[in-house]
Amino acid sequence: MALGANHLRRALQLKRAIEIREDAAQCEASLHTFLIRAWPHFDSSPFLDNWHLHAIAEHLMAVTNGQIKRLLINIPPRACKTNLVSIAWPVWTWTLEPHPNFPLRGAGVRFLCASYGASKAEVDGVTARRLIGSTWFSSRWGHRVKICTDRDNQSQYDTEMGGYRICTGIPESLGKGGAIRVLDDPHKTNEVESETQLENVLRGYREVWRTRSNDPINGAEVLVMQRLRENDVSGSILAERDPNVVHLMLPQEYESQRHCHTVIGFHDPRRAEGELLWPARFTHEWVERERKRQGEYAWAGQQQQSPTIRGGGIIRRDEWRVWPPEEQADSWYRTEETKDGRTIRRLQFPELSYVLLSVDTAFSEKDEADWSACVAFGVFEMHGMPKVIMLEAWRERLSLRPLVLKILDTAARRYADGVAIEAKASGISVIQEMRRLMRGEEFTLFPIVPKGDKVARLHAASPAFSAGIVFAPERQWAEMVIDEVAAVPRGKHDDQADCVSQAINHLRKMGLLRHVKEVEADSYDEMLFRGNQPTVREMYGL
C-alpha cells in the first residue's frame, strides 16, 4: 500500500515537473505569454489583454534579440506600459538561456532603469524583485536567476551571473551604466510646462543618460512615455531622425494620417478613424468625458501622442491631406524585389507639373546654432483642380559650402524647376554661392524678400490648407514637418514651418496654386463679356 502511494506521489511530482518545464518554455518563447502568467504574482488587478500589449512585447523581444537598438514607445497613460516595459520585460530577459550570439539574453544582462526621479524607478524595481522572489518564478527559473545576498536592495540588486538592475533618476545616473537602458516617463507632468524644468531634463538626457551605455556596440535603449510637449524628450529624439530609432506610436484614437508601422513588420491593426486603442478598458464614454476634463491641449499630447503648443494652431494637423487618398491608395504603390529577394512596396507620387524647393538658411556647424532646412513641394492636378504635395524635407546644421551642395543635390534628385531662398542674412551668401556653382539653367533661383513676420506669413499660407489642397505622405519626416507647423508660434523650432509658408505663398504668387473659388471665378469670367467692367475675381477680391 505504501509502495503504491509513493509511486503515485512520484508520478504526480513528475507530471508537475513536466508541466512546469512546458510552462517555462512557453513563457521564454513569448514575452506576452510571460506577462499573462506572471501578472497575478505582481499585480492584484485582473489581467485584461489587448492587441497593443502584443505589439509592445514583440518590439521588446526584438530589442533583447538585437534587432532594435533604440526603441521609442509613445502611448497613453494607464495602458499597462510600466508593467510590461519596466517590470515584466527585464525579468523575462533574465529567464532566457545565455547565448554568445545574443549578448542581451540571460541573467548576466545589466539593466539601468530610470524615470523622472529615483523613487519612481525604485518602486518599479521593487515590484520586479517581488516577482523574482515569488514561488511561481522560483519553481521555473530559480536555477538561472539567483540574486546575490550582498547586494539586494531597492536601488540595486545583482545576479550571480553578473547581471544587475540599477534603479535611478536621470541626473543620478551619472557614474552608473547598463547594457540595456530603460527610461520610463522622463518628465513629471506638472513640471513639463516650465521651460527651465524642461531644459534640465533634456540636458540630463543628452549629457548624462545618453553616455551611460556599458556596451556601445550591442547595447540598447528603450524609452516609453506619453507626449507632453512638442520639444519633450521624445520630440528631441525624433528631431534627430536617427534611422536606428524605431518609433512605436499608439494614440488613444486612431488617425489614418499617422498610421504606425515599424521595421519589424508591425502595422497598427485599426483602420476606422477614431477607433479606440483599448475599448474594453477605455470606452467611448470615458474618452468623451476625459477629453472635456483634460482639454484639447492635454488630450492631444497625452492621449493622441501629438502635442500641440498652447496658443498655437494657425494650421492644424488635420488640415494636411494624406497621400495617397484612401479611396485609391493601392494604385499609388509599386511592388519591387530587392537584390536579396525581399519584396517591398514603394510609394509613387502623382505626375508633377512644377517642383519647388523652399530653403531656410542658417549655416553653422555649432550644436547651438539654428538649423538650415529644406522642404520640397510638387504641384499636380486632381479632378481638374491644382494641388500640392510635400515630397521631401530635411534639416541640418551645415557650413556654407556643404549646405549649398546639399541644396543642389536635392534639386537635382527632385528635378526641381525652382529653388526659393529668403534673401536676407545668411540666405544672401547661399544665393551667391549657388549662382557661382550652378552649371547652367537647371532651375530658377528665386531670392525671396519676406513681407511681415513668420507668423503673418504662415497665416497667409493657411487658406491653402483649409481648402484641402495640400498633401503629405505618411512618413516620419513628414510628421516632423506637420508637427512643427502645428506648433507655430510657440514651438521650439520654426525653420521647416518657414519653408512651408514660403513655398505655398510663392506658388500662389506664381499662379500655380489656386483655390477652388478662384478657379470657378476664372471659368465664369471666361464665359462673360464685360468690356471694361471688373471681373468677378476683382469685385470679390479673389
GIJO-V887945 format. One record per pair of residues at least 24 apart in sequence whose ideal C-beta (glycine too) atoms are under 6 Angstrom apart, sorted by sequence separation. I is the first residue (numbers start at 0). J is the second residue. D is the distance in Angstrom with one decimal. If there is no record, write none. Layout:
i:I j:J d:D
i:I j:J d:D
This chain:
i:370 j:394 d:4.5
i:418 j:442 d:5.7
i:422 j:446 d:3.6
i:517 j:541 d:5.2
i:31 j:56 d:4.1
i:251 j:276 d:5.2
i:353 j:378 d:4.3
i:417 j:442 d:5.6
i:422 j:447 d:6.0
i:516 j:541 d:5.9
i:30 j:56 d:4.1
i:351 j:377 d:3.8
i:352 j:378 d:5.2
i:371 j:397 d:5.8
i:403 j:429 d:6.0
i:416 j:442 d:5.7
i:417 j:443 d:4.5
i:418 j:444 d:5.5
i:419 j:445 d:4.3
i:421 j:447 d:5.1
i:422 j:448 d:5.6
i:249 j:276 d:5.9
i:415 j:442 d:4.8
i:55 j:83 d:5.5
i:125 j:153 d:5.1
i:128 j:156 d:6.0
i:204 j:232 d:5.3
i:351 j:379 d:5.3
i:368 j:396 d:5.7
i:417 j:445 d:5.7
i:419 j:447 d:5.2
i:421 j:449 d:5.7
i:30 j:59 d:5.9
i:59 j:88 d:4.8
i:63 j:92 d:5.3
i:403 j:432 d:4.7
i:30 j:60 d:5.2
i:349 j:379 d:4.2
i:403 j:433 d:5.5
i:457 j:487 d:5.5
i:371 j:402 d:5.3
i:121 j:153 d:4.6
i:364 j:396 d:5.6
i:410 j:442 d:5.6
i:121 j:154 d:6.0
i:170 j:203 d:5.0
i:169 j:203 d:4.3
i:173 j:207 d:5.1
i:201 j:235 d:5.8
i:364 j:398 d:5.4
i:454 j:488 d:4.8
i:172 j:207 d:5.8
i:176 j:211 d:4.8
i:178 j:213 d:4.9
i:362 j:397 d:6.0
i:172 j:208 d:5.8
i:177 j:213 d:5.8
i:178 j:214 d:4.6
i:191 j:227 d:4.4
i:362 j:398 d:5.5
i:373 j:409 d:5.9
i:64 j:101 d:6.0
i:86 j:123 d:5.9
i:90 j:127 d:5.3
i:106 j:143 d:5.5
i:176 j:213 d:4.4
i:191 j:228 d:5.5
i:362 j:399 d:4.7
i:85 j:123 d:4.3
i:106 j:144 d:4.9
i:375 j:413 d:5.1
i:169 j:208 d:5.3
i:172 j:211 d:5.3
i:63 j:103 d:5.2
i:86 j:126 d:5.2
i:90 j:130 d:5.5
i:124 j:164 d:5.8
i:178 j:218 d:4.8
i:179 j:219 d:5.2
i:180 j:220 d:4.7
i:181 j:221 d:5.0
i:182 j:222 d:4.6
i:183 j:223 d:5.4
i:184 j:224 d:5.3
i:362 j:402 d:4.9
i:453 j:493 d:5.9
i:460 j:500 d:4.3
i:463 j:503 d:5.1
i:63 j:104 d:5.9
i:86 j:127 d:4.8
i:186 j:227 d:5.4
i:124 j:166 d:3.8
i:457 j:500 d:4.5
i:460 j:503 d:3.9
i:453 j:497 d:5.9
i:456 j:500 d:4.4
i:460 j:504 d:5.4
i:121 j:166 d:4.5
i:186 j:231 d:5.8
i:459 j:504 d:5.5
i:94 j:140 d:4.6
i:120 j:166 d:4.0
i:120 j:167 d:5.8
i:185 j:232 d:4.8
i:358 j:406 d:5.9
i:466 j:514 d:4.8
i:34 j:83 d:5.9
i:37 j:87 d:5.9
i:117 j:167 d:5.2
i:93 j:144 d:4.8
i:117 j:168 d:4.2
i:251 j:302 d:4.0
i:106 j:158 d:4.5
i:116 j:168 d:4.8
i:34 j:87 d:4.6
i:107 j:160 d:4.2
i:109 j:162 d:5.4
i:250 j:303 d:4.4
i:106 j:160 d:3.9
i:107 j:161 d:4.5
i:108 j:162 d:4.9
i:109 j:163 d:5.2
i:110 j:164 d:4.5
i:111 j:165 d:5.1
i:112 j:166 d:5.4
i:113 j:167 d:5.1
i:117 j:171 d:5.4
i:250 j:304 d:5.0
i:356 j:410 d:5.5
i:107 j:162 d:4.7
i:113 j:168 d:5.9
i:106 j:162 d:5.1
i:113 j:169 d:5.4
i:248 j:304 d:5.3
i:33 j:91 d:4.7
i:113 j:172 d:5.5
i:354 j:413 d:5.4
i:356 j:415 d:5.0
i:30 j:91 d:5.2
i:354 j:415 d:4.8
i:354 j:416 d:5.3
i:355 j:417 d:4.9
i:356 j:418 d:4.5
i:357 j:419 d:5.0
i:358 j:420 d:4.7
i:353 j:416 d:5.1
i:362 j:425 d:5.4
i:111 j:175 d:5.9
i:361 j:425 d:5.7
i:256 j:321 d:4.6
i:360 j:425 d:4.7
i:111 j:177 d:2.9
i:322 j:388 d:5.6
i:360 j:426 d:4.6
i:27 j:94 d:5.8
i:110 j:177 d:5.2
i:27 j:95 d:5.8
i:109 j:177 d:4.8
i:109 j:178 d:4.9
i:110 j:179 d:5.2
i:111 j:180 d:4.8
i:112 j:181 d:4.5
i:113 j:182 d:5.3
i:114 j:183 d:5.2
i:115 j:184 d:5.8
i:360 j:429 d:4.8
i:108 j:178 d:5.8
i:114 j:184 d:5.3
i:115 j:185 d:5.7
i:115 j:186 d:5.9
i:115 j:187 d:4.8
i:227 j:300 d:5.3
i:226 j:300 d:4.6
i:225 j:301 d:4.7
i:229 j:306 d:5.1
i:226 j:304 d:4.7
i:228 j:306 d:5.5
i:229 j:308 d:5.8
i:226 j:306 d:4.6
i:386 j:468 d:4.9
i:387 j:469 d:5.6
i:388 j:470 d:4.1
i:389 j:471 d:4.5
i:419 j:501 d:5.7
i:392 j:476 d:5.2
i:41 j:126 d:5.4
i:419 j:505 d:5.0
i:41 j:129 d:5.9
i:389 j:477 d:5.9
i:392 j:480 d:4.9
i:41 j:130 d:4.4
i:40 j:130 d:5.6
i:37 j:130 d:5.9
i:40 j:133 d:4.2
i:40 j:135 d:5.0
i:85 j:183 d:4.8
i:111 j:211 d:5.8
i:394 j:495 d:6.0
i:81 j:183 d:5.8
i:109 j:213 d:5.9
i:102 j:217 d:4.7
i:23 j:139 d:4.1
i:19 j:138 d:5.7
i:19 j:139 d:5.8
i:374 j:495 d:5.9
i:372 j:494 d:3.9
i:372 j:495 d:4.7
i:370 j:494 d:4.8
i:374 j:498 d:3.9
i:374 j:499 d:5.8
i:387 j:512 d:5.6
i:346 j:472 d:6.0
i:372 j:498 d:5.3
i:376 j:502 d:4.8
i:385 j:512 d:5.6
i:385 j:513 d:5.7
i:378 j:511 d:5.1
i:359 j:494 d:4.6
i:359 j:497 d:4.5
i:84 j:223 d:4.9
i:359 j:498 d:5.0
i:357 j:498 d:4.2
i:80 j:223 d:5.0
i:313 j:457 d:5.1
i:357 j:501 d:4.7
i:313 j:458 d:5.9
i:357 j:502 d:3.6
i:318 j:464 d:3.9
i:314 j:461 d:5.3
i:318 j:465 d:5.9
i:320 j:467 d:5.7
i:355 j:502 d:5.6
i:313 j:461 d:5.8
i:322 j:470 d:4.2
i:76 j:225 d:5.3
i:314 j:464 d:5.0
i:319 j:469 d:5.9
i:320 j:470 d:4.7
i:322 j:472 d:4.9
i:68 j:219 d:5.4
i:69 j:220 d:5.0
i:70 j:221 d:4.7
i:71 j:222 d:5.2
i:72 j:223 d:4.1
i:319 j:471 d:4.9
i:73 j:226 d:5.6
i:62 j:219 d:4.9
i:353 j:511 d:5.5
i:73 j:233 d:5.8
i:319 j:481 d:5.5
i:71 j:236 d:5.7
i:316 j:481 d:5.6
i:316 j:485 d:5.0
i:314 j:484 d:5.2
i:71 j:244 d:5.7
i:69 j:243 d:5.1
i:313 j:487 d:5.6
i:68 j:243 d:4.9
i:69 j:244 d:4.6
i:70 j:245 d:5.2
i:71 j:246 d:4.9
i:72 j:247 d:4.7
i:73 j:248 d:4.7
i:74 j:249 d:4.8
i:311 j:486 d:5.0
i:75 j:251 d:4.8
i:311 j:487 d:6.0
i:67 j:245 d:5.0
i:307 j:485 d:5.7
i:308 j:486 d:4.5
i:311 j:489 d:5.0
i:310 j:489 d:5.0
i:308 j:489 d:3.6
i:308 j:490 d:5.6
i:58 j:247 d:5.5
i:51 j:249 d:5.5
i:61 j:263 d:5.2
i:54 j:265 d:5.7
i:258 j:473 d:5.7
i:50 j:268 d:5.8
i:51 j:276 d:6.0
i:75 j:302 d:4.8
i:49 j:277 d:4.8
i:73 j:304 d:4.2
i:47 j:280 d:5.9
i:229 j:486 d:4.6
i:229 j:490 d:5.3
i:230 j:491 d:3.9
